[in-house]
Amino acid sequence: MATIQTEFPFAVKVIENVFVPLPDGTRLAARIWMPETAPAKPVPALLEYLPYRKRDGTRGRDDPMHTWLAGHGYACIRLDIRGTGDSEGLIDDEYTEQEQIDGCDAISWIAEQGWCDGQVAMIGISWGGFNGLQIAARQPPALKTIITVGSTDDRYATDIHWIGGCLSKDNFDWSSTMVAHNDLPPDPVIVGEGWRAMWQARMEHNTPWIIEWMKHQRRDSFWKQGSVCEDFSAIKIPVYAVSGWADNYSESVPRLLAGLSVPRRGLIGPWAHSYPHKVTVEPAIGWLQEVKRWLDHWLKGADTGIMDEPMLRVWMQDGVPPQTCYRNRPGRWVGEAKWPSPRIAATRFHLNTGGVLDRRQASAAPMAICSPLWVGLGSGEVGRYGDDADWPGDQREDDGGSLVFISAALTERTEILGAPTVRIRFASDKPQALVAVRLNDVAPDGRSTRVTVGLLNLTHRDSHEYPTALEPGKVYEAEVELDDIAHSFAPGHRIAVSLSTTYFPIAWPSPELATLTIQSGESWLTLPVRPSDPEDENLRPFDPPVAAPAAPVTSHPPPPGYPRRIVRDLLSGKMTVDFPRWTHETEMHDISQTHRCVGFVRHECVDGDPLSARMHTDYRIEIRRPDTTIGHHSWGTMSCDATHFIIEMDIELSENGKKVFSRHWVERIPRDMV
């Protein structure tokens, strides 16, 4: 837990709202923390740019971070994206060109203010990490550096939409979350009497983004826009990229370090989707001190030593028994001076007949697998946002429906750092198929912990942009890249690779159950083996986590919600996986508001029938203000047949218990090699 600090080098002034004018007349709403001396002695500015409602959505986490940084000599701005929170206009989608252009215009405005010395940095996690990279690529002159946390450089293959060309469970889930977010009203205290007209416009404009997302099942221009990996050279300023091994976006940090040519540093801890000073997976670090070191170096010319440290610093995780929740991951900090590191040794292990994983190659032999749809039920979340039961459990159950290759017991500690890959020679009996690859750590007693995982839609084996159907019986080659990881295999443990043709609900099933015939002996695992480095012992220790006081908030007992639950009906074969979402009741005393939210997502499928796959989402939100109570209820389903995906969605909004708006959508969208 972070130490709360109340005294800083600079006294802090908080401005509850300032409207930032854009060239088209739209005004974006900002909350600002700055040193009281800033108007007389201008300081650099730090921008965080999000759609998550700075007035009431992120209030509880904004004050501890931005007050602390303002107290150390920065003007911090928390800006609502167009059409969200208290900002004017309408939002059309995530990471749009309009959002990026608005961000550039806002940076220009900030740099011209009397309290700013003309230099602006950006910081953000998730959405804010994405648009930091995207805006940096647009090169606004006043933007001098960015700190991007829990983000990605590739919107198609490594976000929550199409993982390895497979339809991610989070695609519909996340769209439903934003449906529940995008029609919430601004605060009348901030925007005045026009709040109701703004709310009405948002209701009428709100559309499930999944409809557009599902029309782009290939890596086309829709996904290339905003993917900075398309042209790393467009980013000309220093980048500090940060994530956690328990986060969906950890693999972007090594890619950014490898792809960028600007001064850069990378940091990956054991964390889930969170800033590193406020974590659900320990150990936390003094993240705000690291932010200050980075900003002081690039914006104030201070010798903080941060650029003398390794390019990539990561938490080398020790092996742990399989369980669905970790509050702490044992391990140690290690560093690599360059990335890709010339020290990492690509080490090949062959997938041999008899389920043997070995450095030596055996004779080729066919091994067939057609996995049941229950493989993956216990796979946990994709993003692992830090709640209970987000991790996969013991892998032996999923291994019962997979091809498994296991090494001999290790005679010495083996550490890996980077992205393992599996190269397979295979044939399919169906024109469409997918493969899920798990790398597992098997303990001497047989317990198996998932280390990392990779997915590939095999019609995308050569290209995500130009997929081609499989010719049944023809032998192909494909390489599956697993998520980057740092992991230590202990002596006596065994390394295992598991291949399956299903991984529900993480990946939507192929239209037919496919049988893959893997050519053992001609398929292999490549591990990025990291040798020991005595310099790891000399790494500068991180400071302990600190923060400023939070805004006065009371967290009431959460309303009744939905538990994390897996149900298998052994008679009917029906399988159900429930994930709770966004369930809390929070009272914000300083703005006289209480927010009550209940949400969940349900995945259903009948074993043996991939066309029975179905998702349900349901969100209920209540915003209580002194004279008004706003209610939102949205619910939807995504299902399929052999040729189409079917999306249904409903929205109802109310004011003081009276329904004021409703809408219904039904869309059939053709399947495109998925």
VMD Tcl script that draws the C-alpha trace (Angstrom):
set ca {
  {0.00 0.00 0.00}
  {1.29 3.43 -0.90}
  {2.41 5.85 1.81}
  {0.19 8.93 1.76}
  {2.12 12.19 1.61}
  {0.59 15.57 2.40}
  {3.59 17.90 2.17}
  {5.33 18.69 -1.10}
  {7.95 21.11 -2.43}
  {5.14 23.14 -4.02}
  {1.72 23.98 -2.63}
  {-0.93 22.69 -5.05}
  {-3.91 24.52 -6.54}
  {-6.74 22.44 -8.03}
  {-9.01 23.90 -10.72}
  {-12.15 21.76 -10.88}
  {-12.94 22.57 -14.49}
  {-11.48 24.51 -17.38}
  {-12.82 24.32 -20.92}
  {-10.19 23.85 -23.60}
  {-11.40 25.41 -26.89}
  {-10.79 23.54 -30.14}
  {-10.60 25.12 -33.61}
  {-14.07 23.85 -34.57}
  {-15.65 25.52 -31.52}
  {-16.00 22.34 -29.45}
  {-14.83 22.64 -25.84}
  {-13.11 19.83 -23.95}
  {-13.43 19.70 -20.18}
  {-10.27 19.55 -18.08}
  {-9.42 19.26 -14.39}
  {-6.06 20.82 -13.49}
  {-3.60 20.48 -10.62}
  {-0.68 22.93 -10.58}
  {1.83 24.52 -8.24}
  {0.38 27.70 -6.75}
  {3.48 29.50 -8.04}
  {2.94 28.34 -11.63}
  {1.36 31.50 -13.04}
  {4.41 33.48 -11.89}
  {6.92 30.69 -12.54}
  {5.64 28.55 -15.43}
  {6.20 24.79 -15.26}
  {6.04 21.86 -17.70}
  {2.62 20.29 -18.19}
  {1.57 16.63 -17.99}
  {-1.58 15.61 -19.90}
  {-3.74 12.54 -19.28}
  {-6.45 12.25 -21.97}
  {-9.29 9.78 -21.35}
  {-13.02 9.16 -21.97}
  {-13.65 7.90 -18.44}
  {-15.20 11.05 -16.92}
  {-12.68 13.10 -14.94}
  {-15.44 14.64 -12.79}
  {-16.85 11.40 -11.38}
  {-15.33 8.38 -13.15}
  {-11.60 8.57 -12.35}
  {-11.82 11.12 -9.54}
  {-10.79 8.68 -6.85}
  {-7.53 7.72 -8.56}
  {-6.71 11.11 -10.14}
  {-6.08 13.15 -6.99}
  {-3.47 10.83 -5.43}
  {-1.38 10.82 -8.63}
  {-1.81 14.29 -10.06}
  {-1.63 16.13 -6.74}
  {1.67 14.39 -5.97}
  {3.17 15.27 -9.37}
  {1.86 18.85 -9.20}
  {3.44 19.12 -5.76}
  {6.76 18.28 -7.40}
  {6.59 20.99 -10.01}
  {4.26 19.97 -12.85}
  {0.89 21.24 -14.09}
  {-1.24 18.10 -14.48}
  {-4.25 18.11 -16.78}
  {-6.92 15.38 -16.83}
  {-8.84 15.94 -20.07}
  {-12.15 14.36 -21.13}
  {-12.21 13.16 -24.75}
  {-14.78 14.77 -27.08}
  {-18.30 13.53 -26.29}
  {-17.40 12.06 -22.88}
  {-17.61 13.31 -19.33}
  {-18.18 17.06 -19.43}
  {-16.67 17.61 -22.88}
  {-18.81 18.82 -25.76}
  {-19.28 17.00 -29.06}
  {-19.88 13.31 -29.69}
  {-17.64 10.26 -29.62}
  {-17.76 7.89 -32.60}
  {-15.29 5.13 -31.68}
  {-12.07 4.48 -29.82}
  {-8.77 6.01 -31.00}
  {-10.26 7.98 -33.87}
  {-8.35 10.47 -35.97}
  {-10.60 13.17 -34.53}
  {-9.55 12.18 -31.00}
  {-5.90 12.42 -32.00}
  {-6.33 15.78 -33.74}
  {-8.20 17.13 -30.71}
  {-5.33 15.95 -28.53}
  {-2.81 17.82 -30.66}
  {-4.94 20.97 -30.49}
  {-5.29 20.62 -26.72}
  {-1.51 20.28 -26.36}
  {-1.05 23.50 -28.34}
  {-3.53 25.27 -26.06}
  {-1.84 23.98 -22.91}
  {1.60 25.07 -24.13}
  {0.31 28.62 -24.65}
  {-1.09 29.05 -21.13}
  {0.72 31.40 -18.78}
  {1.29 28.66 -16.19}
  {3.01 26.36 -18.72}
  {6.61 26.82 -19.82}
  {5.73 25.59 -23.33}
  {6.64 21.95 -22.74}
  {4.01 19.20 -22.55}
  {4.32 15.49 -21.74}
  {1.62 12.82 -21.89}
  {0.97 10.00 -19.45}
  {-1.74 7.36 -19.55}
  {-2.73 3.79 -18.91}
  {-4.78 1.73 -21.36}
  {-6.76 4.20 -23.50}
  {-4.51 7.03 -22.34}
  {-1.46 4.95 -23.17}
  {-2.82 4.25 -26.64}
  {-3.51 7.86 -27.53}
  {-0.18 8.96 -26.08}
  {1.56 6.83 -28.70}
  {-0.86 7.88 -31.42}
  {-0.51 11.60 -30.69}
  {3.26 11.31 -30.44}
  {3.22 9.91 -33.98}
  {1.43 13.10 -35.09}
  {4.34 15.14 -33.73}
  {2.69 18.17 -32.10}
  {5.61 20.56 -31.52}
  {5.00 21.14 -27.80}
  {4.88 17.42 -26.95}
  {8.33 16.49 -25.63}
  {7.91 12.97 -24.22}
  {5.29 10.34 -23.39}
  {4.84 7.70 -20.69}
  {2.62 4.89 -21.99}
  {1.32 2.23 -19.59}
  {-0.72 -0.87 -20.44}
  {-1.12 0.00 -24.12}
  {-0.26 -1.47 -27.51}
  {1.32 -0.44 -30.76}
  {-0.91 -2.86 -32.74}
  {-4.67 -2.32 -32.59}
  {-5.49 -5.46 -34.55}
  {-3.40 -8.35 -33.33}
  {-2.63 -7.43 -29.73}
  {-5.55 -5.42 -28.43}
  {-8.84 -6.93 -27.29}
  {-10.31 -7.44 -30.76}
  {-8.53 -10.03 -32.91}
  {-5.83 -11.95 -31.07}
  {-3.76 -13.80 -33.64}
  {-6.67 -13.31 -36.03}
  {-9.05 -15.07 -33.60}
  {-12.14 -13.26 -32.35}
  {-11.40 -12.28 -28.75}
  {-14.01 -12.66 -26.03}
  {-13.30 -9.06 -25.03}
  {-14.42 -7.64 -28.39}
  {-18.15 -7.74 -27.66}
  {-17.57 -7.37 -23.93}
  {-15.65 -4.11 -24.30}
  {-18.11 -2.71 -26.81}
  {-20.91 -3.33 -24.30}
  {-18.91 -1.57 -21.60}
  {-18.58 1.51 -23.79}
  {-22.26 1.39 -24.76}
  {-22.96 1.69 -21.04}
  {-20.53 4.58 -20.78}
  {-21.14 6.71 -23.85}
  {-24.68 7.91 -23.14}
  {-24.12 9.04 -19.55}
  {-24.84 12.75 -19.06}
  {-22.42 15.54 -18.20}
  {-22.64 17.24 -14.82}
  {-25.01 20.24 -14.75}
  {-22.73 21.91 -12.19}
  {-20.00 22.00 -14.84}
  {-21.82 22.49 -18.15}
  {-24.88 24.42 -16.96}
  {-28.42 24.31 -18.30}
  {-27.34 22.76 -21.58}
  {-26.60 19.44 -19.89}
  {-29.92 17.90 -20.91}
  {-29.46 18.72 -24.61}
  {-25.94 17.24 -24.45}
  {-27.34 14.11 -22.82}
  {-30.08 13.78 -25.45}
  {-27.52 14.08 -28.24}
  {-25.40 11.35 -26.64}
  {-28.39 9.01 -26.31}
  {-29.30 9.41 -29.95}
  {-25.69 9.05 -31.14}
  {-24.69 6.09 -29.00}
  {-24.14 2.99 -31.17}
  {-22.61 -0.38 -30.26}
  {-19.09 -0.10 -31.64}
  {-19.01 -3.89 -32.08}
  {-21.12 -3.47 -35.23}
  {-18.34 -1.58 -36.97}
  {-15.57 -3.67 -35.43}
  {-17.11 -6.88 -36.75}
  {-17.14 -5.47 -40.27}
  {-13.34 -5.44 -40.13}
  {-12.29 -9.03 -39.43}
  {-8.99 -8.62 -41.26}
  {-6.08 -6.31 -40.58}
  {-7.31 -3.55 -42.89}
  {-6.94 0.23 -42.87}
  {-9.48 0.49 -40.04}
  {-7.05 -1.22 -37.63}
  {-3.88 0.19 -39.15}
  {-5.07 3.67 -38.27}
  {-3.77 4.28 -34.76}
  {-1.38 1.30 -34.83}
  {1.98 3.01 -34.44}
  {3.77 -0.22 -35.44}
  {2.83 0.72 -39.01}
  {5.52 3.42 -38.84}
  {7.62 3.53 -35.69}
  {9.77 6.27 -37.26}
  {6.88 8.75 -36.94}
  {7.57 8.93 -33.19}
  {10.41 11.42 -32.67}
  {10.31 11.97 -28.91}
  {11.47 9.88 -25.90}
  {9.15 7.07 -24.82}
  {8.84 5.29 -21.48}
  {6.78 2.11 -22.02}
  {5.41 0.22 -19.02}
  {3.19 -2.80 -18.40}
  {2.79 -5.91 -16.26}
  {3.11 -9.62 -17.01}
  {-0.46 -10.11 -15.77}
  {-1.71 -7.48 -18.23}
  {-2.94 -8.11 -21.75}
  {-0.51 -5.55 -23.15}
  {2.89 -6.62 -21.80}
  {4.14 -7.74 -25.22}
  {3.95 -4.18 -26.57}
  {6.83 -3.01 -24.37}
  {9.52 -5.21 -26.01}
  {8.08 -4.41 -29.44}
  {8.24 -0.67 -28.81}
  {11.83 -0.92 -27.58}
  {12.77 -2.93 -30.67}
  {10.87 -0.77 -33.15}
  {11.54 2.76 -31.94}
  {14.80 4.59 -32.58}
  {14.26 7.44 -30.08}
  {15.57 7.43 -26.48}
  {13.41 4.88 -24.70}
  {13.06 2.74 -21.64}
  {10.82 -0.22 -20.80}
  {9.52 -1.52 -17.48}
  {7.46 -4.67 -16.90}
  {6.46 -5.78 -13.41}
  {4.26 -8.61 -12.19}
  {1.25 -6.31 -12.28}
  {-2.19 -6.58 -13.83}
  {-3.79 -3.64 -15.68}
  {-2.80 -0.89 -13.26}
  {-0.33 1.87 -12.54}
  {2.67 0.33 -10.75}
  {2.17 2.16 -7.44}
  {-1.40 0.93 -6.91}
  {-1.44 -2.75 -7.77}
  {-3.38 -5.91 -7.05}
  {-0.32 -8.05 -7.79}
  {2.64 -7.16 -5.57}
  {5.31 -5.97 -5.41}
  {4.31 -2.37 -6.08}
  {7.01 0.23 -6.69}
  {7.44 3.97 -6.22}
  {5.98 4.67 -9.63}
  {5.37 8.37 -9.10}
  {9.03 8.81 -8.24}
  {9.91 7.06 -11.52}
  {7.58 9.38 -13.42}
  {9.26 12.35 -11.78}
  {12.73 11.02 -12.64}
  {11.71 10.63 -16.29}
  {10.03 14.03 -16.54}
  {12.80 15.83 -14.64}
  {15.35 14.38 -17.08}
  {13.51 15.30 -20.28}
  {11.68 18.49 -19.26}
  {13.97 20.05 -16.65}
  {17.39 18.83 -17.71}
  {18.05 17.20 -14.34}
  {20.56 14.39 -13.98}
  {18.28 11.73 -12.50}
  {20.27 8.76 -13.77}
  {17.25 7.14 -15.41}
  {18.90 7.02 -18.84}
  {21.99 5.34 -17.37}
  {19.90 2.32 -16.39}
  {19.09 -0.72 -18.59}
  {16.84 -0.16 -21.57}
  {14.50 -2.90 -20.34}
  {13.87 -3.73 -16.70}
  {11.53 -6.60 -15.83}
  {10.35 -8.71 -12.92}
  {11.74 -12.21 -13.45}
  {8.92 -14.32 -12.05}
  {9.58 -17.48 -10.08}
  {7.37 -20.46 -10.78}
  {4.23 -20.68 -8.65}
  {1.59 -23.37 -8.09}
  {-1.51 -22.96 -10.27}
  {-4.30 -20.91 -8.69}
  {-6.92 -18.46 -9.91}
  {-5.71 -15.44 -7.93}
  {-2.26 -14.15 -7.04}
  {-1.75 -11.23 -4.68}
  {2.02 -11.50 -4.92}
  {4.42 -12.97 -7.47}
  {7.83 -13.96 -6.09}
  {10.82 -13.09 -8.22}
  {13.49 -10.45 -8.71}
  {14.27 -7.44 -10.90}
  {16.57 -8.01 -13.88}
  {17.73 -5.72 -16.66}
  {18.85 -5.81 -20.28}
  {21.06 -3.03 -21.62}
  {19.59 -3.37 -25.12}
  {16.47 -4.83 -26.65}
  {16.39 -7.11 -28.51}
  {19.10 -8.39 -26.22}
  {22.06 -10.14 -27.84}
  {22.31 -12.13 -24.61}
  {19.03 -13.98 -25.17}
  {19.59 -17.42 -26.70}
  {16.88 -18.80 -29.00}
  {16.74 -22.42 -27.85}
  {14.83 -25.04 -29.82}
  {12.84 -27.92 -28.32}
  {11.27 -30.39 -30.74}
  {7.69 -31.61 -30.39}
  {8.45 -35.30 -30.75}
  {6.22 -38.34 -31.05}
  {4.94 -39.79 -27.81}
  {4.41 -36.30 -26.36}
  {8.11 -35.74 -25.73}
  {9.61 -32.23 -25.74}
  {13.33 -32.56 -26.40}
  {16.35 -30.67 -27.69}
  {16.95 -33.63 -30.01}
  {14.75 -34.14 -33.08}
  {12.96 -37.48 -33.45}
  {11.54 -38.99 -36.63}
  {8.45 -37.33 -38.04}
  {5.10 -38.86 -37.15}
  {1.50 -37.57 -37.45}
  {-0.43 -36.76 -34.25}
  {-4.10 -35.75 -34.56}
  {-6.16 -33.55 -32.23}
  {-9.78 -32.35 -32.29}
  {-10.33 -30.60 -28.98}
  {-13.65 -30.51 -27.14}
  {-15.14 -27.08 -26.65}
  {-14.57 -27.22 -22.90}
  {-10.84 -26.66 -23.43}
  {-10.29 -23.14 -22.13}
  {-13.22 -22.88 -19.71}
  {-10.79 -22.28 -16.86}
  {-8.51 -19.99 -18.84}
  {-9.32 -16.86 -16.82}
  {-9.47 -13.37 -18.26}
  {-7.62 -12.01 -21.26}
  {-6.67 -8.71 -19.63}
  {-6.61 -9.82 -15.96}
  {-7.71 -6.47 -14.61}
  {-6.78 -7.40 -11.07}
  {-9.97 -8.88 -9.65}
  {-10.21 -12.27 -8.00}
  {-10.25 -15.43 -10.13}
  {-8.78 -13.82 -13.21}
  {-5.97 -16.37 -13.72}
  {-6.15 -19.87 -15.16}
  {-6.04 -22.79 -12.76}
  {-4.30 -26.14 -13.07}
  {-3.67 -26.86 -16.76}
  {-4.15 -30.61 -16.48}
  {-7.86 -30.33 -17.16}
  {-7.35 -28.45 -20.44}
  {-4.51 -30.83 -21.25}
  {-7.08 -33.63 -21.33}
  {-8.36 -32.19 -24.62}
  {-5.00 -31.17 -26.06}
  {-1.82 -32.55 -27.56}
  {0.81 -32.27 -24.83}
  {4.59 -32.41 -25.15}
  {6.61 -32.54 -21.92}
  {10.35 -32.27 -21.35}
  {12.45 -34.31 -18.99}
  {12.94 -32.84 -15.51}
  {15.28 -29.86 -15.66}
  {18.65 -30.28 -13.99}
  {19.20 -26.54 -13.53}
  {17.22 -23.32 -13.26}
  {16.11 -22.14 -16.71}
  {14.96 -18.54 -17.19}
  {13.19 -17.15 -20.24}
  {12.61 -13.53 -21.26}
  {10.77 -12.63 -24.43}
  {8.21 -14.21 -26.74}
  {8.31 -18.00 -27.10}
  {7.21 -19.30 -30.50}
  {5.90 -22.63 -31.72}
  {6.40 -23.68 -35.33}
  {4.01 -26.38 -36.51}
  {3.68 -28.47 -39.65}
  {0.05 -29.44 -39.88}
  {-2.90 -30.44 -41.99}
  {-6.55 -29.68 -41.30}
  {-9.67 -31.59 -42.30}
  {-11.68 -28.35 -42.44}
  {-11.15 -25.10 -44.37}
  {-11.12 -23.06 -41.15}
  {-9.36 -23.88 -37.90}
  {-7.50 -22.26 -35.03}
  {-4.76 -23.40 -32.72}
  {-4.16 -22.39 -29.12}
  {-0.68 -22.94 -27.74}
  {0.07 -22.94 -24.03}
  {3.51 -23.00 -22.43}
  {3.24 -24.63 -19.00}
  {5.47 -25.19 -15.97}
  {4.91 -28.72 -14.62}
  {5.92 -29.33 -11.00}
  {7.32 -32.65 -9.79}
  {3.90 -33.53 -8.32}
  {2.21 -33.00 -11.71}
  {0.57 -29.64 -11.05}
  {0.74 -27.52 -14.19}
  {0.85 -23.70 -14.25}
  {0.26 -21.77 -17.45}
  {3.25 -19.54 -18.18}
  {2.05 -17.90 -21.40}
  {-0.33 -18.50 -24.28}
  {-0.66 -17.76 -28.00}
  {-3.51 -18.02 -30.50}
  {-3.56 -18.22 -34.28}
  {-6.43 -18.37 -36.72}
  {-4.85 -20.76 -39.21}
  {-6.46 -19.06 -42.19}
  {-4.21 -16.15 -41.11}
  {-1.08 -18.31 -41.12}
  {0.59 -16.12 -43.78}
  {-1.15 -12.78 -43.29}
  {-3.71 -11.09 -41.06}
  {-4.57 -8.83 -43.99}
  {-5.04 -11.52 -46.63}
  {-6.24 -14.77 -45.00}
  {-6.78 -17.87 -47.13}
  {-8.82 -20.98 -46.47}
  {-7.11 -24.24 -45.66}
  {-7.20 -27.02 -48.24}
  {-8.22 -30.13 -46.30}
  {-5.40 -32.66 -46.13}
  {-2.71 -30.29 -47.41}
  {0.34 -29.81 -45.19}
  {1.13 -26.25 -44.13}
  {3.55 -24.51 -41.80}
  {2.62 -21.83 -39.30}
  {4.32 -20.01 -36.46}
  {2.41 -19.10 -33.31}
  {3.91 -16.31 -31.22}
  {3.07 -16.54 -27.54}
  {2.83 -13.52 -25.25}
  {6.15 -12.19 -23.98}
  {7.00 -13.36 -20.49}
  {9.79 -13.53 -17.91}
  {9.70 -16.85 -16.06}
  {12.03 -19.11 -14.12}
  {11.63 -22.88 -14.45}
  {13.02 -24.47 -11.30}
  {15.26 -27.57 -11.24}
  {13.13 -30.70 -11.15}
  {10.28 -28.99 -13.04}
  {9.38 -29.82 -16.62}
  {8.55 -27.59 -19.57}
  {5.32 -28.45 -21.40}
  {3.69 -27.31 -24.65}
  {-0.05 -27.92 -25.12}
  {-1.83 -27.57 -28.47}
  {-5.61 -27.39 -28.80}
  {-8.03 -26.59 -31.59}
  {-10.39 -24.71 -29.26}
  {-9.89 -22.23 -26.41}
  {-13.36 -21.08 -25.41}
  {-14.30 -18.45 -24.29}
  {-10.99 -16.64 -24.89}
  {-11.34 -17.31 -28.65}
  {-14.60 -17.70 -30.55}
  {-14.78 -21.23 -32.03}
  {-14.27 -21.96 -35.72}
  {-17.54 -22.75 -37.59}
  {-16.79 -26.49 -37.52}
  {-14.83 -28.65 -35.13}
  {-11.58 -29.20 -37.00}
  {-9.07 -32.00 -36.62}
  {-5.46 -30.89 -36.93}
  {-2.79 -33.44 -37.75}
  {0.50 -32.18 -36.36}
  {3.74 -33.52 -37.79}
  {5.71 -34.28 -34.65}
  {9.46 -34.16 -35.04}
  {8.99 -31.45 -37.70}
  {7.36 -29.01 -35.26}
  {9.19 -27.21 -32.48}
  {9.16 -24.72 -29.61}
  {11.70 -21.88 -29.49}
  {12.35 -20.47 -26.03}
  {14.11 -17.13 -25.39}
  {16.53 -18.40 -22.73}
  {18.18 -15.71 -20.63}
  {21.55 -16.45 -19.05}
  {22.30 -15.11 -15.60}
  {23.79 -11.62 -15.34}
  {25.78 -10.48 -12.28}
  {24.77 -6.89 -13.10}
  {21.23 -7.68 -11.93}
  {22.53 -7.46 -8.37}
  {23.59 -3.86 -8.96}
  {20.26 -2.52 -10.21}
  {19.05 0.58 -8.38}
  {16.25 -0.44 -5.99}
  {12.88 1.16 -6.61}
  {11.57 3.55 -3.99}
  {8.52 2.46 -1.99}
  {5.13 3.51 -3.41}
  {3.77 6.92 -2.42}
  {0.69 8.98 -3.29}
  {-1.16 12.12 -2.28}
  {-4.49 11.93 -0.42}
  {-7.52 10.78 -2.38}
  {-10.72 12.76 -2.82}
  {-13.29 12.10 -0.05}
  {-15.00 8.93 -1.22}
  {-17.04 6.29 0.60}
  {-17.25 2.84 -0.92}
  {-20.53 1.29 0.14}
  {-21.11 -2.47 0.13}
  {-21.40 -3.37 -3.56}
  {-24.88 -4.16 -4.83}
  {-25.71 -7.80 -5.54}
  {-23.90 -8.84 -8.68}
  {-22.74 -11.93 -10.48}
  {-19.94 -14.16 -9.21}
  {-17.04 -15.44 -11.30}
  {-18.48 -18.85 -12.12}
  {-18.09 -21.80 -14.49}
  {-20.99 -24.24 -14.92}
  {-20.96 -27.45 -17.00}
  {-24.17 -29.40 -17.43}
  {-22.94 -32.94 -18.00}
  {-26.31 -34.08 -19.38}
  {-26.94 -31.37 -21.97}
  {-23.30 -30.46 -22.57}
  {-24.07 -26.77 -22.03}
  {-21.22 -24.71 -20.60}
  {-21.54 -21.26 -19.01}
  {-18.78 -18.88 -17.91}
  {-19.69 -15.71 -15.98}
  {-17.41 -12.73 -15.38}
  {-18.55 -9.88 -13.10}
  {-18.06 -6.36 -14.39}
  {-17.94 -2.85 -12.96}
  {-19.94 -3.60 -9.77}
  {-19.66 -1.01 -7.01}
  {-21.46 1.77 -5.13}
  {-19.34 4.86 -4.58}
  {-20.29 8.09 -2.84}
  {-18.24 11.17 -3.78}
  {-18.86 13.63 -0.98}
  {-17.14 16.69 -2.44}
  {-19.37 16.67 -5.55}
  {-22.50 15.24 -3.86}
  {-22.84 12.23 -6.15}
  {-23.30 8.51 -5.70}
  {-22.68 6.02 -8.50}
  {-24.11 2.50 -8.41}
  {-23.08 0.01 -11.10}
  {-23.72 -3.68 -11.75}
  {-22.47 -5.50 -14.82}
  {-21.63 -8.95 -16.06}
  {-20.72 -10.90 -19.17}
  {-21.80 -14.50 -19.79}
  {-20.32 -16.94 -22.31}
  {-22.30 -20.00 -23.36}
  {-21.62 -22.96 -25.60}
  {-22.81 -26.55 -25.98}
  {-20.00 -29.05 -26.21}
  {-19.72 -30.45 -29.72}
  {-21.59 -27.54 -31.34}
  {-19.39 -24.51 -32.14}
  {-22.38 -22.70 -33.66}
  {-24.00 -22.62 -30.22}
  {-21.40 -20.10 -28.98}
  {-23.13 -17.09 -27.48}
  {-22.29 -14.07 -25.33}
  {-24.56 -12.00 -23.10}
  {-23.77 -8.67 -21.46}
  {-25.83 -6.64 -19.01}
  {-25.05 -3.26 -17.44}
  {-27.07 -1.21 -14.98}
  {-25.82 2.22 -13.88}
  {-27.39 4.74 -11.53}
  {-26.03 8.26 -10.97}
  {-27.62 9.97 -7.99}
  {-27.26 13.75 -7.73}
  {-29.02 16.07 -5.27}
  {-32.03 16.68 -7.51}
  {-31.74 14.05 -10.25}
  {-31.22 10.31 -10.56}
  {-30.04 9.07 -13.95}
  {-30.45 5.40 -14.86}
  {-28.88 3.38 -17.66}
  {-29.68 -0.24 -18.56}
  {-28.15 -1.95 -21.58}
  {-28.10 -5.60 -22.52}
  {-27.02 -7.51 -25.57}
  {-26.05 -10.81 -27.16}
  {-23.66 -11.98 -29.83}
  {-24.29 -15.36 -31.47}
  {-23.53 -16.97 -34.80}
  {-24.48 -19.42 -37.49}
  {-22.20 -20.98 -40.09}
  {-22.04 -17.82 -42.22}
  {-22.83 -14.83 -39.97}
  {-22.39 -13.25 -36.58}
  {-25.63 -11.94 -35.06}
  {-25.53 -8.94 -32.74}
  {-28.49 -7.72 -30.72}
  {-28.43 -4.78 -28.30}
  {-30.92 -2.78 -26.25}
  {-30.60 0.45 -24.31}
  {-32.99 2.11 -21.86}
  {-32.33 5.38 -20.04}
  {-34.34 6.96 -17.28}
  {-34.53 10.17 -15.28}
  {-35.96 10.01 -11.76}
  {-37.39 6.57 -12.51}
  {-39.14 7.58 -15.76}
  {-37.94 6.07 -19.05}
  {-36.77 8.82 -21.39}
  {-35.09 6.86 -24.20}
  {-34.80 3.37 -25.63}
  {-33.32 1.77 -28.71}
  {-32.88 -1.71 -30.18}
  {-30.33 -3.03 -32.69}
  {-30.16 -6.30 -34.65}
  {-27.29 -6.85 -37.09}
  {-26.16 -9.84 -39.14}
  {-22.52 -9.55 -40.21}
  {-20.90 -12.11 -42.54}
  {-18.10 -14.25 -41.12}
  {-14.82 -13.65 -42.90}
  {-12.43 -16.57 -42.29}
  {-13.27 -16.51 -38.57}
}
mol new
graphics top color blue
foreach p $ca { graphics top sphere $p radius 0.5 }
foreach p [lrange $ca 0 end-1] q [lrange $ca 1 end] { graphics top cylinder $p $q radius 0.2 }
display resetview
